[in-house]
Amino acid sequence: MSMKEINCLSSINGSRLKRVGRLVAGLSLSAAFLFTMSGIAGAQNSIPNASSGNHTIRFDAAIPEAPGELALFKLSPAAPPTAVVNQALSSQGNGAKLAPISSLALFSGKSSQGMNGVLGVDEGNHLKAVVDLNSGDAGIYPSLGRLGPMSPASLPALVEKAQQVFSSGFLAADDTRFEIDQPVLLNGATMVRDEDGSTRQEKATAPYLAYFVAHRFVGNLPVDGPGSRAVLALSGSGSIEGLTRSWKVARQIGTVQTSGLDVRSQIANQMNYALKNSDVVIESVELAYYDGNQQLLQPVYRFTARIVNGAKSDASSSDDRVIGYVAFGQTDEALPVQGVVNGDTPKAPAQNGLLEAQSGFQAPGWISVGRYVVRNDNSGWVNNANAFWSNLSSAGYGYAFSNSQYYWAYPFEFTSSKNYYANAVNLNLTEAHGDWWYFTTYQNWGDGVNINGDIPYPGYGPAAGGSLADWIIHSCEVVPTPSDTSAWANPWWTIFGGMRNVVGYRTIMYINDGAGGPYGWSLGWGAPVVSSWLQDVITLGAYSGHPYAYAHGGVWRPMGRPSAISMCGHENDSAFATSYNGRAYCLNVYWYGD
């Protein structure tokens, strides 16, 4: 399928939408820290900023006028929420209680330095809950396979329950505040394939959990970055089935003076790398704060950019979207920079199968990991792959994973030579542009792989002559759901040749949304592949402003909606589950509604 158009395209509301029906006002700052933006700089729409050959950077957003200084905050670990987690586990009625994680049966008495000071609960072949006494981070991962449908009539009571938990000290009082979004419902459905090849709906679409995501603010300014993530997932009965807290205590330690530099020029300098092949449109610029989950919470200019790929000349050419940051003033903590690779880069694969082992990337674990990154494209793909591996390998059970393959993506890795590449590893991370059941391996327009036809039978997994258990597709829209199409399951009957799970997105996403780091951490502790993906992505700061974009077929949808498909009976499996598995004849699908 040549020159297929990828539907990460069309217009997006880059500004942060006004939130309505807010559930919790949050913790208040003193009046000295509250301010309202006094105005914006003069109109700059459609004014070329920089050029390279025939390509330009255009600003469709004004630069907000900033005060002379903004508060700077020191971050420190919050008290671990052991009581909240134990109460949540108790409400599930299984008698589980936090214990030193090295003592759990899941880890078979093994221990590592990373397990020191960490408590947990296991459930079969996956980790149910984790609390890090050192960092204060915590998680409870829903066991989707044992949940029943919930009634929408229960939502008012769940709103009240979420208010109670969040206001009980789950997020510590400090010099910032938080707000809680309206609930997002996690839906599920099941499809069965009979021996004659016909399919039937086993379970109709129904909601199973309500997710309440918290967003942090400094006064009126939103907080973005890998830190400040929190969510509760409640069942219809009000039990806490899921929970994430990666949220440090913030205390003001001073102020940051505005740099006085030309913000517009600094943004243009960061995006200059994209001008080789593309035009760039700056769609939004706002004052915000950045939480790198390190030592500081610092003020920034947050911008979103649309990279208009120049490889195609038609008006509907595919576009890429990224988030960037410019420092408000000088601090001691660096910000991520657009166009800069952090860490290793993939290698070029052997063209006729995997002829020799990679050097320099190996780890001694027995669970093999492969990473395949779209070629000649945005550095955000590589950075996400690196963050995934870094957090996966450094988690308490990270020594179980081996960095077996890290390659630039080509179609043959997924098709003709799949048993040397994509199907030769237990855990596959694919970083690429996408559309329904399709992704590219060269920029956002070339060397595409059509899941619905290009990947030959018997697909992926042990019953297909390979090893793949779980496939992570960090890409726009590759995993559509019943909310998108009634044919959601059709291509996957070929692919699930013993593979257990595939996770991805059903809507448009930001290339550098930061999903890899948190998800790697969860998998490295043995969390369920499916529920941890859904939970980690829904908490990402990249989507806290509720951006929308036109998705497949020109439908206006929220960005960053994760989705997942599982072989029935394996929806709770962790990445540790790699044993032989037969072909799937029953598939579950999970996704968040619009």
C-alpha positions as CSV (number, residue, x, y, z in Angstrom):
1,M,0.0,0.0,0.0
2,S,2.1,2.9,-1.3
3,M,1.7,6.5,-0.3
4,K,-1.2,5.8,2.0
5,E,-2.4,8.8,3.8
6,I,-2.1,8.7,7.6
7,N,-5.0,10.3,9.3
8,C,-3.0,12.3,12.0
9,L,-4.3,15.3,10.2
10,S,-6.6,18.3,10.0
11,S,-7.2,21.0,12.5
12,I,-6.8,20.7,16.2
13,N,-8.0,23.0,19.0
14,G,-4.6,23.6,20.5
15,S,-5.8,25.9,23.2
16,R,-6.8,24.4,26.5
17,L,-10.6,24.0,26.4
18,K,-12.6,25.6,29.3
19,R,-13.4,22.9,31.7
20,V,-17.0,22.6,32.8
21,G,-18.7,20.8,35.6
22,R,-15.5,20.6,37.6
23,L,-15.8,18.3,40.5
24,V,-13.3,19.6,43.0
25,A,-12.0,23.1,43.3
26,G,-8.7,21.8,44.7
27,L,-6.2,23.3,47.0
28,S,-5.9,27.0,46.9
29,L,-2.8,29.1,46.5
30,S,-2.4,32.2,48.5
31,A,-3.5,35.4,46.7
32,A,0.1,36.3,46.1
33,F,0.6,33.4,43.8
34,L,-2.7,33.8,41.8
35,F,-2.8,35.9,38.7
36,T,-4.7,36.3,35.5
37,M,-2.9,36.8,32.3
38,S,-3.0,40.5,31.5
39,G,-3.2,40.1,27.7
40,I,-1.4,38.8,24.7
41,A,1.2,40.2,22.4
42,G,0.0,41.7,19.1
43,A,-1.6,39.4,16.5
44,Q,0.9,37.2,14.7
45,N,-1.4,34.9,12.7
46,S,0.0,33.6,9.4
47,I,3.3,35.6,9.6
48,P,6.3,33.6,8.4
49,N,8.9,33.4,11.2
50,A,11.7,31.5,9.6
51,S,12.4,29.6,6.4
52,S,14.6,26.9,5.0
53,G,14.4,26.6,1.2
54,N,10.7,26.5,0.4
55,H,9.6,25.6,4.0
56,T,8.5,28.0,6.7
57,I,7.5,28.3,10.3
58,R,4.2,30.1,10.7
59,F,2.6,31.3,14.0
60,D,-1.1,30.8,14.2
61,A,-0.9,31.6,17.9
62,A,0.0,34.7,19.8
63,I,2.6,34.8,22.6
64,P,1.0,35.4,26.0
65,E,2.2,38.5,27.8
66,A,3.9,37.4,31.0
67,P,4.5,39.0,34.4
68,G,8.0,40.0,35.4
69,E,8.4,36.9,37.6
70,L,6.7,33.7,38.5
71,A,7.0,31.4,41.4
72,L,9.5,28.5,41.5
73,F,8.8,25.4,43.4
74,K,10.9,22.6,45.0
75,L,9.5,19.1,44.6
76,S,9.9,16.4,47.3
77,P,8.5,13.0,47.7
78,A,5.0,12.8,49.2
79,A,4.1,10.5,52.1
80,P,3.3,7.1,50.6
81,P,-0.4,6.4,50.4
82,T,-0.3,3.0,52.1
83,A,-3.5,3.5,54.0
84,V,-5.5,4.5,50.9
85,V,-4.1,1.6,48.9
86,N,-4.8,-0.9,51.7
87,Q,-8.3,0.4,52.1
88,A,-8.9,0.2,48.3
89,L,-7.7,-3.4,48.3
90,S,-9.9,-4.2,51.2
91,S,-12.9,-2.8,49.4
92,Q,-12.3,-5.3,46.6
93,G,-13.0,-8.1,49.0
94,N,-10.0,-10.3,48.3
95,G,-8.2,-9.8,51.6
96,A,-5.1,-8.6,50.0
97,K,-2.7,-6.3,51.9
98,L,0.6,-4.6,51.0
99,A,3.7,-6.5,51.9
100,P,7.4,-6.2,50.9
101,I,7.4,-6.7,47.2
102,S,10.4,-9.1,47.2
103,S,8.3,-11.5,49.4
104,L,5.5,-11.9,46.8
105,A,5.0,-15.2,45.0
106,L,5.1,-13.3,41.6
107,F,8.8,-12.7,42.1
108,S,9.6,-16.2,43.4
109,G,11.7,-15.0,46.2
110,K,14.0,-13.0,43.9
111,S,15.1,-9.5,45.0
112,S,17.0,-6.6,43.6
113,Q,18.2,-3.2,44.9
114,G,15.2,-1.6,43.2
115,M,12.8,-3.5,45.4
116,N,14.2,-2.0,48.6
117,G,11.5,0.1,50.3
118,V,8.7,-1.0,47.9
119,L,5.5,-2.7,48.9
120,G,3.1,-4.6,46.7
121,V,0.4,-7.2,46.2
122,D,0.3,-9.8,43.5
123,E,-2.6,-11.6,41.9
124,G,-1.8,-14.6,39.7
125,N,0.8,-13.7,37.1
126,H,0.6,-9.9,37.5
127,L,1.2,-7.2,40.1
128,K,-2.0,-5.9,41.6
129,A,-0.7,-2.9,43.6
130,V,2.6,-1.2,44.3
131,V,3.7,1.6,46.7
132,D,7.2,3.0,46.7
133,L,8.0,4.2,50.2
134,N,10.9,6.2,48.9
135,S,9.3,8.2,46.1
136,G,5.7,8.1,47.3
137,D,4.6,6.8,43.9
138,A,1.8,4.2,44.0
139,G,-0.4,2.2,41.7
140,I,-3.3,-0.2,41.7
141,Y,-4.0,-1.9,38.4
142,P,-7.5,-3.1,37.5
143,S,-8.1,-6.8,37.0
144,L,-10.3,-6.3,34.0
145,G,-11.2,-10.0,33.5
146,R,-13.1,-10.2,36.8
147,L,-15.1,-6.9,36.5
148,G,-18.8,-6.8,35.6
149,P,-20.5,-4.0,33.7
150,M,-21.5,-0.8,35.6
151,S,-24.7,1.2,35.4
152,P,-24.4,4.9,34.3
153,A,-26.9,5.5,37.1
154,S,-24.2,4.9,39.6
155,L,-22.1,7.9,38.4
156,P,-23.4,10.5,40.9
157,A,-22.4,8.3,43.8
158,L,-19.0,7.7,42.2
159,V,-18.4,11.4,41.8
160,E,-19.0,11.8,45.5
161,K,-16.7,8.9,46.3
162,A,-13.9,10.4,44.1
163,Q,-14.3,13.7,45.8
164,Q,-13.9,12.1,49.2
165,V,-10.8,10.1,48.3
166,F,-9.0,13.1,46.6
167,S,-9.8,15.4,49.5
168,S,-8.7,12.9,52.1
169,G,-5.0,13.6,51.6
170,F,-4.4,11.3,48.7
171,L,-2.8,14.4,47.1
172,A,-1.0,16.3,49.8
173,A,-1.8,19.9,50.5
174,D,1.0,22.2,49.2
175,D,1.5,25.4,47.3
176,T,-0.4,24.3,44.2
177,R,-3.9,23.2,43.6
178,F,-5.7,20.4,41.6
179,E,-8.9,19.9,39.7
180,I,-10.7,16.7,38.9
181,D,-12.2,16.0,35.5
182,Q,-15.6,14.6,34.8
183,P,-15.4,10.8,34.7
184,V,-14.2,9.1,31.6
185,L,-15.8,5.6,31.2
186,L,-13.8,2.6,30.2
187,N,-15.8,0.4,27.8
188,G,-15.5,-3.2,26.9
189,A,-16.9,-5.7,24.4
190,T,-16.2,-9.3,23.3
191,M,-16.2,-10.9,19.8
192,V,-16.0,-14.7,19.2
193,R,-15.0,-16.4,16.0
194,D,-16.6,-19.8,15.3
195,E,-15.1,-22.8,13.5
196,D,-16.8,-21.9,10.3
197,G,-15.1,-18.5,10.3
198,S,-18.2,-16.5,11.2
199,T,-18.0,-14.0,14.0
200,R,-20.5,-13.1,16.7
201,Q,-20.7,-10.6,19.4
202,E,-20.4,-12.4,22.7
203,K,-20.6,-9.3,25.0
204,A,-22.1,-6.0,23.8
205,T,-20.4,-2.7,24.5
206,A,-20.8,-1.7,28.2
207,P,-18.9,0.5,30.6
208,Y,-16.8,-1.2,33.3
209,L,-15.0,1.5,35.2
210,A,-15.2,5.3,35.7
211,Y,-11.8,7.1,35.7
212,F,-11.3,10.4,37.6
213,V,-8.2,12.2,36.5
214,A,-6.6,15.0,38.5
215,H,-4.8,17.9,36.9
216,R,-2.4,20.2,38.7
217,F,-2.3,24.0,38.5
218,V,-0.2,26.8,39.8
219,G,-2.8,29.5,40.1
220,N,-4.4,29.5,36.7
221,L,-1.5,27.9,35.0
222,P,-1.6,24.2,34.1
223,V,1.2,21.7,34.9
224,D,2.6,19.5,32.2
225,G,5.4,16.9,32.1
226,P,6.0,13.3,33.3
227,G,5.2,14.2,37.0
228,S,1.9,15.3,38.6
229,R,-0.1,12.3,37.4
230,A,-3.0,11.0,39.4
231,V,-6.2,9.0,38.8
232,L,-8.8,6.9,40.5
233,A,-10.7,4.1,38.7
234,L,-14.0,3.2,40.4
235,S,-16.3,0.3,39.8
236,G,-20.1,0.7,39.7
237,S,-20.2,-0.3,43.4
238,G,-17.7,2.4,44.3
239,S,-14.7,0.1,45.0
240,I,-11.3,1.6,43.9
241,E,-10.2,-0.9,41.2
242,G,-7.4,1.3,39.8
243,L,-5.2,4.1,41.1
244,T,-2.1,6.0,40.0
245,R,-0.2,8.6,42.0
246,S,3.0,10.1,40.8
247,W,2.7,13.5,42.5
248,K,5.4,15.2,44.5
249,V,4.9,17.9,47.1
250,A,5.6,21.4,45.7
251,R,6.8,24.2,48.0
252,Q,7.7,27.7,46.7
253,I,11.4,28.4,47.1
254,G,11.5,31.7,45.3
255,T,10.7,33.3,42.0
256,V,12.0,33.1,38.4
257,Q,12.6,36.4,36.6
258,T,11.4,36.5,33.0
259,S,14.3,36.0,30.6
260,G,13.2,38.8,28.4
261,L,14.2,36.8,25.3
262,D,12.1,36.7,22.2
263,V,9.9,33.6,22.9
264,R,8.7,33.5,19.3
265,S,12.3,33.2,18.1
266,Q,13.2,30.5,20.7
267,I,10.2,28.4,19.5
268,A,11.2,28.9,15.9
269,N,14.8,27.8,16.7
270,Q,13.6,24.6,18.4
271,M,11.4,23.8,15.4
272,N,14.0,24.7,12.8
273,Y,15.0,21.0,12.5
274,A,11.7,20.2,10.8
275,L,12.2,22.6,7.9
276,K,14.3,20.1,5.9
277,N,11.2,18.3,4.7
278,S,8.2,20.2,6.1
279,D,6.4,23.4,7.0
280,V,5.7,24.1,10.6
281,V,2.6,25.7,12.1
282,I,2.7,26.8,15.8
283,E,-0.9,26.2,16.9
284,S,-0.8,27.3,20.5
285,V,1.5,29.0,23.0
286,E,0.6,29.3,26.7
287,L,2.2,30.0,30.0
288,A,2.4,26.8,32.1
289,Y,4.5,24.8,34.5
290,Y,6.7,21.8,33.8
291,D,7.1,18.9,36.2
292,G,9.9,16.7,35.0
293,N,9.4,14.4,38.1
294,Q,12.8,15.6,39.4
295,Q,13.6,18.5,41.7
296,L,11.8,21.5,40.4
297,L,8.4,22.7,39.3
298,Q,9.2,25.5,36.9
299,P,7.4,28.0,34.7
300,V,7.6,27.6,31.0
301,Y,6.0,28.6,27.7
302,R,4.3,25.5,26.4
303,F,3.7,25.3,22.7
304,T,2.1,22.8,20.3
305,A,3.2,22.5,16.7
306,R,1.9,20.9,13.6
307,I,4.5,19.6,11.2
308,V,3.2,19.7,7.7
309,N,5.1,17.0,5.8
310,G,6.3,18.2,2.4
311,A,6.5,14.7,0.8
312,K,3.0,15.1,-0.6
313,S,1.5,18.2,-2.2
314,D,-2.2,17.5,-1.8
315,A,-4.1,19.7,0.7
316,S,-5.0,16.7,2.9
317,S,-1.4,15.7,3.4
318,S,-0.6,14.0,6.7
319,D,0.5,16.2,9.6
320,D,2.4,15.4,12.8
321,R,1.9,17.0,16.2
322,V,4.3,17.7,19.0
323,I,4.6,19.6,22.3
324,G,7.5,21.8,23.2
325,Y,8.7,24.0,26.0
326,V,10.7,27.3,26.2
327,A,12.0,28.4,29.6
328,F,10.3,31.4,31.2
329,G,13.6,32.2,33.0
330,Q,16.8,30.5,34.1
331,T,16.6,27.6,36.5
332,D,18.9,24.7,37.4
333,E,16.8,22.0,35.7
334,A,16.9,21.5,31.9
335,L,13.8,21.2,29.8
336,P,13.3,18.8,26.9
337,V,14.2,20.3,23.5
338,Q,12.4,19.6,20.3
339,G,14.6,17.8,17.7
340,V,17.2,16.5,20.2
341,V,17.6,12.8,20.8
342,N,18.1,11.6,24.3
343,G,20.0,8.4,24.6
344,D,20.7,5.7,22.0
345,T,19.5,5.6,18.5
346,P,18.3,2.4,16.7
347,K,20.5,0.4,14.4
348,A,19.8,-0.5,10.8
349,P,18.6,-4.2,10.6
350,A,20.1,-6.9,8.4
351,Q,18.1,-7.0,5.2
352,N,17.8,-10.8,5.0
353,G,16.8,-11.8,8.5
354,L,18.5,-11.2,11.8
355,L,22.0,-12.4,10.8
356,E,23.9,-11.2,13.9
357,A,23.2,-10.1,17.4
358,Q,23.2,-6.4,18.2
359,S,26.1,-5.2,20.4
360,G,26.0,-2.5,23.0
361,F,22.3,-2.9,24.0
362,Q,22.1,-6.2,25.7
363,A,20.7,-7.0,29.1
364,P,20.7,-10.4,30.8
365,G,17.0,-10.9,31.2
366,W,15.0,-13.8,29.8
367,I,12.0,-11.7,28.5
368,S,13.1,-10.4,25.1
369,V,12.2,-6.8,24.1
370,G,12.2,-5.4,20.5
371,R,11.9,-1.7,19.6
372,Y,11.2,-0.6,16.1
373,V,11.2,3.1,15.2
374,V,9.9,4.9,12.1
375,R,12.8,6.2,10.0
376,N,13.8,9.7,9.1
377,D,11.2,11.3,11.3
378,N,10.7,13.1,14.6
379,S,13.2,12.6,17.5
380,G,10.2,12.1,19.8
381,W,9.7,8.6,18.6
382,V,13.3,7.6,19.6
383,N,13.0,9.5,22.9
384,N,9.8,7.6,23.8
385,A,11.4,4.3,22.9
386,N,14.4,5.2,25.1
387,A,12.3,6.3,28.0
388,F,10.3,3.1,27.8
389,W,13.4,0.9,28.0
390,S,15.1,3.1,30.7
391,N,12.1,2.8,33.0
392,L,11.3,-0.9,32.1
393,S,14.9,-2.0,32.9
394,S,15.3,0.1,36.0
395,A,12.1,-1.0,37.7
396,G,12.3,-3.6,40.5
397,Y,11.9,-6.5,38.2
398,G,13.6,-4.8,35.2
399,Y,16.4,-7.4,35.2
400,A,13.9,-9.9,33.8
401,F,14.0,-8.0,30.4
402,S,16.6,-8.2,27.7
403,N,17.0,-5.4,25.2
404,S,17.3,-7.9,22.3
405,Q,16.5,-5.6,19.3
406,Y,16.5,-1.9,18.7
407,Y,16.1,-1.2,15.0
408,W,14.9,1.4,12.6
409,A,11.6,0.1,11.2
410,Y,11.2,-1.5,7.8
411,P,8.1,-3.4,6.5
412,F,10.0,-6.7,6.2
413,E,10.5,-6.7,10.0
414,F,6.7,-7.1,10.4
415,T,6.0,-9.1,7.2
416,S,8.3,-11.4,5.2
417,S,11.0,-11.6,8.0
418,K,8.7,-11.2,10.9
419,N,10.0,-14.3,12.7
420,Y,13.4,-12.8,12.8
421,Y,12.1,-9.4,14.1
422,A,8.6,-8.4,15.3
423,N,7.6,-12.0,16.1
424,A,11.0,-13.0,17.5
425,V,10.7,-11.1,20.7
426,N,8.3,-11.4,23.7
427,L,7.5,-7.7,23.9
428,N,7.4,-5.5,20.9
429,L,7.3,-1.7,20.9
430,T,6.5,-0.1,17.6
431,E,7.0,3.7,17.2
432,A,5.3,5.0,14.0
433,H,2.6,7.1,12.3
434,G,-0.7,5.3,11.8
435,D,-4.3,5.0,10.8
436,W,-6.8,2.1,11.2
437,W,-4.8,-1.2,11.2
438,Y,-1.9,0.5,9.4
439,F,1.4,2.2,10.2
440,T,4.3,3.6,8.3
441,T,8.0,2.8,8.7
442,Y,9.3,5.8,6.7
443,Q,8.2,9.3,7.9
444,N,4.4,9.5,7.8
445,W,3.7,8.5,4.3
446,G,6.1,5.7,3.1
447,D,6.9,2.0,3.5
448,G,3.6,1.2,5.2
449,V,2.4,-2.0,6.8
450,N,-1.2,-2.9,6.5
451,I,-2.2,-5.1,9.4
452,N,-5.2,-6.1,7.4
453,G,-3.4,-7.9,4.7
454,D,0.4,-7.3,4.7
455,I,1.1,-9.5,7.7
456,P,0.8,-13.1,6.5
457,Y,-1.1,-15.9,8.3
458,P,-0.5,-17.3,10.9
459,G,0.4,-13.8,12.3
460,Y,2.3,-13.4,15.6
461,G,2.8,-15.5,18.7
462,P,3.9,-19.0,19.7
463,A,1.3,-20.7,17.6
464,A,2.6,-18.7,14.6
465,G,6.1,-20.0,15.0
466,G,7.4,-17.0,17.0
467,S,7.6,-15.6,20.5
468,L,5.5,-12.4,20.6
469,A,3.2,-12.1,23.6
470,D,2.4,-8.4,23.7
471,W,2.5,-5.7,21.0
472,I,2.7,-2.0,21.9
473,I,1.8,0.3,19.0
474,H,2.7,3.9,20.0
475,S,0.9,5.5,17.0
476,C,-2.3,7.3,16.0
477,E,-5.4,5.2,15.5
478,V,-4.0,1.8,14.7
479,V,-6.3,0.1,17.2
480,P,-9.9,1.2,16.4
481,T,-12.8,0.0,18.6
482,P,-16.6,-0.6,18.4
483,S,-17.0,3.2,18.9
484,D,-15.1,3.7,15.6
485,T,-16.1,0.7,13.5
486,S,-18.1,-2.5,13.8
487,A,-15.2,-4.2,12.0
488,W,-12.8,-3.6,14.8
489,A,-11.9,-7.2,15.3
490,N,-11.5,-8.4,11.6
491,P,-7.8,-8.0,11.0
492,W,-6.8,-9.3,14.4
493,W,-8.0,-12.9,13.9
494,T,-5.0,-13.4,11.6
495,I,-2.5,-11.5,13.9
496,F,-3.4,-13.3,17.2
497,G,-1.5,-16.5,16.5
498,G,-0.8,-17.0,20.2
499,M,-0.1,-13.3,20.9
500,R,-1.9,-12.2,24.1
501,N,-2.4,-8.5,23.8
502,V,-2.1,-5.4,21.6
503,V,-2.3,-1.9,23.0
504,G,-2.3,1.4,21.1
505,Y,-4.6,4.4,20.4
506,R,-8.0,4.8,18.8
507,T,-7.5,8.6,18.2
508,I,-4.8,11.1,17.2
509,M,-1.9,11.4,19.6
510,Y,1.1,13.7,20.2
511,I,4.4,12.1,19.0
512,N,6.1,13.1,22.3
513,D,3.2,12.5,24.6
514,G,5.5,10.8,27.2
515,A,3.7,7.5,27.3
516,G,6.8,5.3,27.2
517,G,8.3,6.2,30.5
518,P,5.3,5.6,32.8
519,Y,4.3,2.5,30.9
520,G,7.8,1.0,31.0
521,W,7.8,1.5,34.8
522,S,4.5,-0.3,35.2
523,L,5.5,-3.2,33.0
524,G,8.8,-3.5,34.9
525,W,7.0,-4.1,38.1
526,G,4.7,-6.8,36.5
527,A,1.5,-4.8,36.1
528,P,-1.1,-6.1,33.7
529,V,-0.2,-5.2,30.1
530,V,-3.7,-3.9,29.2
531,S,-5.0,-2.1,32.3
532,S,-1.6,-0.4,33.0
533,W,-1.5,1.0,29.4
534,L,-5.0,2.3,29.7
535,Q,-4.3,3.9,33.1
536,D,-0.9,5.3,32.3
537,V,-2.0,7.0,29.1
538,I,-5.2,8.6,30.5
539,T,-3.1,10.4,33.1
540,L,-0.6,11.9,30.7
541,G,-0.1,15.7,31.1
542,A,0.1,16.0,27.3
543,Y,-3.7,15.6,27.1
544,S,-4.7,17.5,30.2
545,G,-6.0,20.5,28.2
546,H,-8.5,18.3,26.4
547,P,-7.2,18.8,22.9
548,Y,-9.3,17.5,20.0
549,A,-8.4,16.6,16.4
550,Y,-10.2,15.2,13.4
551,A,-9.7,11.4,13.4
552,H,-10.3,8.7,10.8
553,G,-13.2,9.7,8.5
554,G,-13.1,13.3,9.6
555,V,-14.7,12.6,13.0
556,W,-13.9,15.2,15.7
557,R,-12.5,13.3,18.7
558,P,-10.4,13.9,21.8
559,M,-6.7,13.2,21.4
560,G,-4.8,10.6,23.2
561,R,-7.5,8.0,23.8
562,P,-5.8,4.6,24.4
563,S,-7.3,1.3,23.4
564,A,-6.4,-2.4,23.7
565,I,-7.4,-5.8,22.4
566,S,-6.8,-9.1,24.3
567,M,-7.1,-12.7,23.7
568,C,-10.0,-13.7,26.1
569,G,-8.6,-15.0,29.4
570,H,-5.3,-13.1,29.0
571,E,-6.5,-9.5,29.6
572,N,-4.9,-9.6,33.1
573,D,-1.5,-11.0,31.9
574,S,1.7,-9.2,32.7
575,A,4.7,-9.0,30.4
576,F,6.1,-12.0,32.4
577,A,3.5,-14.3,30.8
578,T,5.4,-15.6,27.7
579,S,4.6,-19.3,27.7
580,Y,3.1,-21.2,24.7
581,N,-0.3,-19.9,23.7
582,G,-2.7,-21.2,21.0
583,R,-4.5,-19.1,18.4
584,A,-7.2,-16.7,19.6
585,Y,-10.9,-17.4,18.8
586,C,-12.2,-14.9,21.3
587,L,-11.1,-11.2,21.6
588,N,-11.9,-8.6,24.2
589,V,-11.6,-4.9,23.4
590,Y,-11.2,-2.0,25.9
591,W,-11.3,1.7,25.3
592,Y,-12.3,5.1,26.7
593,G,-15.4,6.8,25.2
594,D,-15.3,10.3,23.7
